[in-house]
Amino acid sequence: RPPQRRKDDGPEYVVGRNPVLECLRAGVPATALYVATNSDPDDRVAESVAIAGDTGISILEVGRGELDRMSTNGMHQGVALQVPEFEYAHPDDVMNDAINSGTPPLLVALDNITDPRNLGAVIRSVAAFGGHGVVIPQRRSASVTAVAWRTSAGAAARLPVAQAPNL
């Protein structure tokens, strides 16, 4: 079962035409799609708008300055996807689901991973190999941010990620 999302914390943004489209295709929970006015729309932008419209995600036209403020590096390519802060699964639930899956359980526990891009890549790899989940420490570890979402290519929407006090 996919991880749950928290509704009370602040949003984050996935930016860039390919990352936004991949997140939308994968069903990443999102609250709004921002599209720059006067941008050069291409097939990726058109498909992103279509998916957002079909799934009830708000579509907002904004100026490039607004998108510049949403992205830390200005590499938004005229689109941004607002995603709520990630809520982690409980490690016991991930373990029980893996044991009861009917297949040999495969969980990956990560220690000392501090780069969210590396975390996203591991989540993507675990999903590709049929894993049941990823467990990370609560402290001194990368967390599932918009950067990790983007790098996971949507796998973070399908694979539970749990935080444990101690590995």
C-alpha positions in Angstrom: 0.0 0.0 0.0 1.3 3.4 -0.8 2.6 5.7 2.0 0.2 8.2 3.5 0.7 11.9 3.2 0.4 14.5 6.0 -2.1 17.3 5.3 -1.1 19.8 8.0 2.5 20.6 7.0 3.8 23.0 4.4 4.1 22.1 0.7 7.1 21.3 -1.3 7.5 21.7 -5.1 8.7 19.3 -7.8 10.0 21.4 -10.7 10.9 20.7 -14.3 8.9 19.3 -17.2 10.1 15.7 -17.0 10.0 15.4 -13.2 6.5 16.9 -12.9 5.2 14.7 -15.7 6.7 11.6 -14.2 5.3 12.4 -10.8 1.8 12.9 -12.3 2.0 9.7 -14.3 3.0 7.8 -11.1 0.1 9.2 -9.1 2.2 11.2 -6.7 -0.2 13.0 -4.4 -0.3 16.6 -5.4 -2.4 19.7 -4.6 -1.6 22.1 -7.5 0.1 22.3 -10.8 1.7 25.7 -11.6 2.3 26.6 -15.2 4.1 29.8 -16.3 2.1 32.2 -18.4 3.7 32.8 -21.8 5.9 29.6 -21.6 6.5 27.5 -24.6 4.1 24.6 -24.0 5.2 21.2 -25.4 3.8 17.7 -25.2 5.0 17.2 -21.6 3.3 20.4 -20.4 0.1 19.5 -22.2 0.1 15.9 -20.8 0.8 17.3 -17.3 -2.2 19.7 -17.6 -4.4 16.9 -18.9 -3.4 14.5 -16.1 -3.9 17.2 -13.4 -7.3 18.1 -14.8 -8.4 14.5 -15.0 -7.4 13.8 -11.4 -8.8 17.0 -9.8 -5.4 18.7 -9.2 -5.8 22.5 -9.3 -4.1 24.1 -12.3 -2.8 27.6 -11.8 -1.2 30.0 -14.3 1.5 32.1 -12.6 4.3 34.4 -13.7 7.8 33.2 -14.1 8.8 35.2 -11.0 6.4 33.1 -8.9 8.0 29.9 -10.2 11.4 31.3 -9.5 10.5 31.8 -5.9 9.1 28.2 -5.7 12.3 26.6 -7.1 15.6 26.9 -5.3 17.7 26.9 -8.5 15.4 28.5 -11.0 15.4 25.3 -13.2 11.6 25.0 -13.2 11.2 25.0 -17.0 7.9 26.8 -16.6 6.1 24.1 -14.4 6.0 23.2 -10.8 4.0 20.6 -8.9 3.0 21.2 -5.3 3.2 18.1 -3.1 2.4 17.9 0.6 5.0 16.9 3.1 5.7 13.2 3.1 4.3 11.1 6.0 6.3 7.9 6.7 4.9 4.5 7.2 5.5 2.7 10.5 8.4 0.2 10.4 6.3 -2.5 12.0 3.6 -2.1 9.3 6.1 -2.2 6.5 7.6 -5.4 8.0 4.3 -7.1 8.5 3.1 -6.2 5.0 6.4 -7.7 3.6 6.0 -10.9 5.6 2.4 -11.3 4.6 2.9 -10.5 0.9 3.2 -14.1 -0.2 6.7 -13.4 -1.6 10.1 -13.5 0.1 10.3 -10.2 2.1 12.8 -7.6 0.8 13.3 -4.5 2.9 16.2 -2.1 2.5 17.5 -0.3 5.6 19.7 2.7 4.9 22.0 4.3 7.4 24.1 7.4 6.9 22.4 8.4 3.7 22.3 12.2 3.7 21.6 13.2 0.1 17.9 13.2 -0.9 18.9 12.3 -4.5 20.6 9.2 -3.3 17.6 8.3 -1.2 15.3 8.8 -4.2 17.6 6.6 -6.3 17.5 3.8 -3.7 13.7 4.0 -3.5 13.5 3.7 -7.3 15.9 0.7 -7.3 14.1 -1.1 -4.5 10.8 -0.7 -6.3 12.4 -2.0 -9.6 13.7 -5.1 -7.8 10.3 -5.9 -6.3 11.2 -4.7 -2.8 8.6 -4.2 -0.1 9.9 -1.0 1.5 12.7 1.2 2.7 13.6 2.0 6.3 15.6 5.1 7.2 16.6 6.5 10.6 14.6 9.3 12.1 17.7 11.5 12.7 20.8 12.3 10.7 19.3 11.0 7.5 18.0 12.4 4.3 14.2 12.6 4.2 11.7 12.2 1.4 11.6 15.7 0.0 10.5 17.0 -3.4 14.1 16.2 -4.6 13.8 12.6 -3.4 10.3 12.4 -5.1 11.7 13.6 -8.3 14.7 11.3 -8.2 12.6 8.3 -7.3 10.7 8.8 -10.6 7.4 8.3 -8.7 8.4 5.1 -7.0 8.0 6.9 -3.6 4.3 6.9 -4.3 4.2 3.1 -4.7 6.8 1.9 -2.1 6.4 2.5 1.6 9.2 4.4 3.3 9.4 4.1 7.1 11.4 6.0 9.7 12.8 4.0 12.7 14.3 5.5 15.9 17.2 3.1 15.6 18.3 0.8 12.8 
